[in-house]
Amino acid sequence: MPELFYPIPLGKKFAPPGVELSGWREPEDSHRWSVGTGAKLTLHCLAVQDGPRYLILRLAAFVSPGKLPGQLVTLSVNGAQAAVWRFNSPKFVCKALRLPDNIGDELAIAFATPDAASPAALGLSPDPDRLGVCLAFLALVNNRFLVRLGREGLQASFANQPEFAAWRQGQELASIARQAYDCLATAKWEFPGFCAVCGRDSVFAPRQDSPPAETGNLREEMLCRSCGLNNRQRLLFAAMRETVAANSDRRRIYLYEQASPFFSEATARLKGCQVTGSEYLGPGLASGELANGIRHEDALSLSFADHSFDLLIAGDVFEHVPKIEPALKEAFRVLAPGGRLLFTVPFDVQAPTSRQRAVLTSGGPNLLMPAIYHGNPIDANGSLVYYDFGWDLLNMLRQAGFARVRCLCRWEAATGHLGTDNLFFQADK
């Protein structure tokens, strides 16, 4: 029996074939709004019966904090209520539904939005239409398609934003397929796979404090039940291990962290390697000092001699550094010729340039934007974010002296690397 992957993008880049629409506005670039308290979409299904069929939707609702704090959305399939959702955020999310076995050849999907409101009535814009849901795409998939996609992986690398944009443009339908897989894979939140850190089969699950299927952000999710590392950390660990395996004579590794499970796993599992770690413990210490067994290092002024390491690893560290250019130059200095810097940072693929959120002065941080803090294992108050990075980060690395700089993207179901834009960065000296 054949696979079923029937994607229907709703933006104006694609004309949905054989789809009847009622109660929708004209499409925008990548989505389409429902108007009023109800909208309908009818399509003819492909006659494929290889196991259960699933309906995947990527959608949002018109929500405005302080004006319209939430919307109730009821979805019906062929006249029968299938789901009721409450949207309290304007962010897009993916939803997955298993379709009945007896749906026939016609599929009628109806959205009821009793809370729909117009931006004009709320004083937000002159737009008079009562807006309900915003639909980016829907897709029909079956088991055979999911099995095949789950066996495939994706890795790509980019030297700049135009390369990434060209690649993404050619990946639009494939991206819908991967989002559909992600949505179904995380619906029950017990996803089996091979952990590259543990070196064996494991199960990946969410953090206890968030519903990732609602946010679509799996970067900090997919925690291995054995080692406890999340998607982003396991991705960086795998890149580190691959680099070590390919360069057996380069074993000196520096991690910009020490009081963490990542450091513990690295010291335990990278046999034959000399692994050094540190934390930033505050302005009162000199780089290289120890406090309660923890080594203090300031990324702007490392205590190590030139060419001390073959590999540097920084997992979501550089956004917390007050001055990024000197930090990158220090990384370049302590790397041996032929060495490599691997790191992750929160990254906006739409932003050509980075934004500085704060400046460190003699009196402390001077905020240029509202403060954002990330978790810190040695400080309950967290670490202040100084930068929102964009594509000029790659040029900063080149200006620091790095010869080959790449942004890499990886999606691989077998190892639990799901979600959009699983990015990490590689800079070679």
C-alpha positions in Angstrom: 0.0 0.0 0.0 1.3 3.5 -0.8 2.2 6.2 1.7 -0.1 9.1 2.4 1.3 12.5 2.8 -1.2 15.1 1.6 0.0 18.6 2.7 -2.3 21.6 2.2 -0.5 24.9 2.8 -3.0 27.8 3.2 -0.7 30.7 2.3 -0.8 32.4 -1.1 2.5 30.7 -2.1 0.4 27.6 -2.7 -3.0 27.1 -4.3 -4.8 24.3 -2.4 -5.9 21.9 -5.1 -9.5 20.6 -4.9 -10.2 22.3 -1.6 -13.4 24.1 -0.9 -13.1 27.0 1.5 -16.0 28.8 3.3 -15.6 31.6 5.9 -12.0 32.4 5.2 -10.2 35.6 4.2 -7.9 35.9 1.2 -4.6 34.2 1.9 -1.5 36.0 3.3 2.0 34.9 2.6 2.0 31.9 4.8 -1.5 31.6 6.4 -5.2 32.4 6.1 -7.6 33.8 8.7 -11.1 32.6 9.4 -13.7 35.4 9.5 -16.7 35.3 11.9 -17.7 32.6 14.3 -17.4 29.7 11.9 -15.3 28.5 8.9 -15.2 25.3 6.9 -12.7 23.5 4.7 -13.7 20.5 2.6 -11.4 18.2 0.7 -11.4 14.9 -1.0 -9.2 12.3 0.8 -6.8 10.0 -1.0 -8.1 6.4 -1.0 -5.3 5.0 1.1 -6.1 2.7 4.0 -2.6 1.8 5.3 -3.3 2.0 9.0 -4.8 4.9 10.8 -4.9 8.3 9.1 -4.0 11.5 11.0 -4.9 15.1 10.5 -2.2 17.6 11.4 -2.9 21.3 11.7 -0.6 24.2 12.3 -2.7 27.1 13.6 -3.1 30.0 15.9 -6.0 32.1 17.2 -6.6 35.9 17.3 -5.5 36.7 20.8 -4.4 40.1 22.2 -3.2 40.3 25.8 -5.3 42.8 27.8 -7.9 43.1 24.9 -8.8 39.5 24.0 -7.0 37.2 26.4 -8.1 33.9 24.8 -10.3 32.2 22.2 -12.2 28.9 22.4 -11.9 26.9 19.2 -14.1 23.8 18.5 -13.1 21.6 15.6 -15.5 19.1 13.9 -14.8 16.4 11.3 -17.7 15.4 9.0 -20.2 16.9 11.5 -18.8 15.2 14.6 -17.0 17.2 17.3 -13.4 16.1 17.3 -11.5 18.6 19.6 -12.0 21.7 21.7 -9.0 23.9 22.3 -8.4 27.1 24.3 -5.9 29.5 22.9 -4.3 31.9 25.3 -1.4 32.9 23.2 -1.1 34.2 19.6 1.7 31.7 18.9 1.3 29.0 16.2 1.0 25.4 17.5 0.7 22.0 15.9 -2.3 19.8 16.7 -2.8 16.2 15.7 -6.0 14.2 15.4 -6.5 10.5 14.5 -9.3 10.4 12.0 -12.1 7.8 12.1 -11.6 4.7 9.9 -14.9 5.4 8.1 -14.5 9.0 7.0 -15.0 8.1 3.3 -13.7 10.1 0.4 -14.8 13.6 1.6 -13.4 15.3 4.7 -15.2 18.3 6.0 -13.3 20.2 8.7 -15.2 23.0 10.5 -14.0 25.5 13.0 -16.3 27.2 15.5 -14.9 30.4 17.0 -17.6 32.0 19.2 -15.0 34.5 20.7 -13.9 35.9 17.3 -13.4 39.6 17.5 -12.3 42.4 15.1 -9.1 44.4 15.7 -11.1 47.6 15.0 -13.6 46.8 17.9 -10.6 46.2 20.2 -8.9 49.4 19.2 -5.9 47.6 17.7 -6.2 48.5 14.0 -8.8 49.6 11.4 -9.4 46.0 10.4 -13.2 45.4 10.7 -13.2 41.6 10.3 -14.0 39.3 13.2 -10.9 37.1 13.3 -11.0 33.5 14.7 -8.3 31.0 13.8 -5.2 31.5 11.6 -4.4 28.3 9.7 -0.9 27.9 8.2 -1.3 24.3 6.9 -3.0 21.0 7.4 -1.8 17.6 6.3 -3.1 14.1 6.1 -0.6 11.3 6.8 -0.8 7.6 7.4 1.4 5.1 9.2 3.5 4.0 6.2 4.6 7.6 5.7 5.4 8.1 9.3 7.5 4.9 9.4 9.5 6.0 6.4 10.1 9.5 7.6 11.2 8.3 11.0 14.0 6.3 9.3 15.3 9.4 7.5 17.5 12.1 8.9 18.3 15.6 7.8 21.5 17.6 8.3 22.4 20.7 6.5 25.0 23.5 7.0 25.0 27.2 6.0 27.6 29.9 5.7 25.2 32.8 5.8 21.5 33.8 5.8 21.0 33.7 2.0 22.1 30.0 2.0 19.7 29.2 4.8 16.8 31.1 3.1 17.4 29.3 -0.2 17.5 25.9 1.5 14.4 26.6 3.6 12.5 27.7 0.5 13.2 24.4 -1.1 12.2 22.6 2.1 8.7 24.0 2.6 6.7 20.8 2.0 9.4 18.7 3.7 9.2 21.0 6.6 5.5 20.4 6.9 6.2 16.7 6.9 8.7 17.0 9.7 6.3 19.2 11.7 3.6 16.6 11.2 5.9 13.9 12.5 7.0 16.0 15.5 3.4 16.7 16.4 2.4 13.0 16.4 5.6 11.8 18.0 5.2 14.1 21.0 1.5 13.7 21.5 2.0 11.1 24.2 5.4 12.3 25.3 7.1 9.0 25.6 9.2 8.9 22.5 11.7 6.0 22.0 15.0 6.5 20.3 18.8 6.1 20.5 20.6 8.5 22.9 24.0 9.5 21.5 25.1 10.5 25.0 24.2 7.2 26.7 25.2 5.2 23.7 22.0 3.0 23.9 18.3 3.0 23.4 16.3 5.3 25.7 13.1 7.2 26.0 12.7 11.0 25.5 10.1 13.0 27.4 9.3 16.6 28.3 10.3 18.8 31.1 7.8 18.7 34.0 7.1 22.4 33.9 6.0 22.9 30.3 3.7 21.5 27.6 6.1 21.6 24.5 3.5 20.2 22.1 1.7 23.5 22.7 4.7 25.7 22.0 6.3 23.8 19.1 9.7 24.5 20.7 11.4 21.2 21.3 14.9 22.6 21.8 14.7 22.4 25.5 12.6 19.3 25.6 13.0 15.6 24.7 14.9 14.8 27.9 16.6 11.4 27.9 15.2 9.4 30.7 18.7 8.0 31.5 21.2 10.9 31.2 18.7 13.7 31.6 20.1 15.8 28.8 17.6 17.7 26.5 17.4 17.9 22.8 19.8 20.8 22.4 22.4 19.3 24.9 22.3 15.9 23.3 22.8 17.5 19.8 25.9 19.4 21.0 27.2 16.3 22.8 26.8 14.2 19.6 28.7 16.9 17.6 31.4 16.9 20.3 31.7 13.1 20.3 31.8 13.0 16.4 34.6 15.6 16.4 36.7 13.6 19.0 36.2 10.4 17.0 37.4 12.0 13.8 40.5 13.5 15.5 42.0 10.9 17.8 45.1 13.0 18.4 43.1 16.0 19.7 41.9 15.2 23.2 42.1 18.5 25.1 38.6 19.7 25.6 37.3 22.8 27.4 33.7 23.2 28.4 32.3 26.6 29.4 30.4 24.8 32.2 31.2 22.5 35.1 28.3 22.3 37.6 26.1 20.5 35.1 25.0 17.1 33.9 26.6 17.8 30.5 30.0 18.2 32.1 29.5 15.1 34.2 28.6 13.0 31.2 31.5 14.4 29.2 34.1 13.5 31.8 32.6 10.0 32.3 32.1 9.1 28.6 34.9 10.8 26.7 37.6 8.2 27.5 41.1 9.3 27.0 40.2 12.9 26.8 41.4 15.7 29.1 38.2 17.6 29.9 38.3 20.9 31.7 35.3 22.8 32.8 34.4 26.1 34.5 31.6 28.4 35.6 31.4 32.2 35.9 31.2 32.8 39.6 31.1 36.6 39.7 33.3 39.6 39.4 35.1 39.1 42.7 37.3 36.2 41.4 40.2 36.0 39.0 40.0 33.6 36.1 41.5 30.3 37.2 40.5 30.6 40.9 38.7 27.7 42.6 35.7 28.2 44.9 34.1 25.1 46.5 35.7 22.9 43.9 34.4 24.9 41.0 36.8 26.7 38.6 36.0 30.3 37.8 36.6 31.6 34.3 35.5 34.9 32.7 34.9 34.3 29.0 36.3 37.7 28.3 39.6 36.9 29.9 40.4 33.2 30.2 43.3 32.1 32.3 44.6 29.5 29.9 47.7 29.9 27.7 47.5 30.2 24.0 46.7 27.0 22.1 45.7 25.1 25.3 42.8 23.2 23.8 41.8 21.2 20.7 38.0 21.6 21.2 35.8 24.2 22.9 32.2 23.5 23.8 29.7 26.2 24.8 26.1 25.3 25.4 23.9 28.4 25.5 26.7 30.5 27.1 27.6 33.3 24.7 24.2 35.1 25.0 25.1 35.7 28.6 28.5 37.3 27.9 28.5 41.2 28.2 30.8 41.6 25.1 30.6 38.9 22.5 33.5 40.0 20.2 36.2 39.8 22.9 34.8 36.4 24.1 35.1 35.0 20.6 38.7 36.3 20.3 39.5 34.6 23.6 38.1 31.4 22.3 40.2 31.7 19.2 43.3 32.4 21.3 43.1 29.3 23.5 42.4 27.0 20.6 45.3 25.1 19.1 45.8 25.4 15.3 43.2 23.1 13.6 41.0 23.3 16.7 37.3 23.6 16.7 34.7 25.6 18.6 31.2 24.0 18.9 28.4 25.9 20.5 24.7 26.6 20.7 22.9 29.9 21.3 19.3 31.0 21.0 19.2 32.1 17.4 16.7 34.1 15.3 16.9 32.7 11.8 14.9 35.7 10.5 17.3 38.3 11.9 20.2 39.4 9.8 21.8 41.2 12.8 22.0 40.5 16.5 20.4 42.7 19.2 22.2 43.7 22.3 19.8 43.6 25.3 22.0 45.0 28.0 25.4 46.7 28.5 27.6 46.0 31.5 28.7 49.2 33.3 30.7 49.8 36.4 27.4 50.1 38.2 26.0 46.8 36.8 23.9 45.9 33.8 22.3 48.8 31.9 19.2 47.3 30.3 18.5 48.3 26.7 15.5 46.0 26.5 13.3 44.2 29.1 15.4 41.8 31.1 15.4 38.1 30.3 17.0 35.5 32.5 17.9 31.9 31.8 18.4 29.2 34.3 21.8 28.9 36.0 22.9 25.9 38.0 24.9 28.0 40.5 22.6 31.0 40.8 18.9 30.8 41.6 18.4 34.2 40.1 19.5 33.0 36.7 21.8 34.6 34.1 20.9 37.8 32.3 20.7 37.6 28.5 22.9 40.2 26.9 22.3 39.2 23.2 19.6 38.0 20.8 21.8 36.6 18.1 21.2 36.8 14.3 23.2 35.9 11.3 25.9 38.5 11.8 27.2 36.2 14.6 28.9 34.1 11.8 30.8 37.2 10.7 31.8 38.0 14.3 33.4 34.5 14.4 35.3 35.2 11.1 36.4 38.6 12.4 37.7 36.8 15.5 40.0 34.8 13.3 38.1 31.6 12.6 38.7 30.2 9.1 35.6 28.0 8.5 32.4 29.0 10.1 29.1 27.1 9.7 25.6 27.0 11.1 24.3 23.4 11.1 20.8 22.1 11.3 19.8 18.5 12.3 16.5 16.7 12.4 16.7 13.0 13.2 13.8 11.0 14.6 16.0 8.0 15.4 18.1 9.9 18.0 15.2 12.1 19.3 16.3 15.3 17.6 12.8 16.6 16.6 11.5 20.2 16.2 12.3 23.0 13.8 15.7 24.6 13.5 17.8 22.4 15.7 20.8 24.6 15.2 24.4 24.5 16.4 27.5 26.3 15.3 30.9 25.1 14.2 34.0 27.4 13.9 37.4 25.9 12.9 40.8 27.6 13.5 
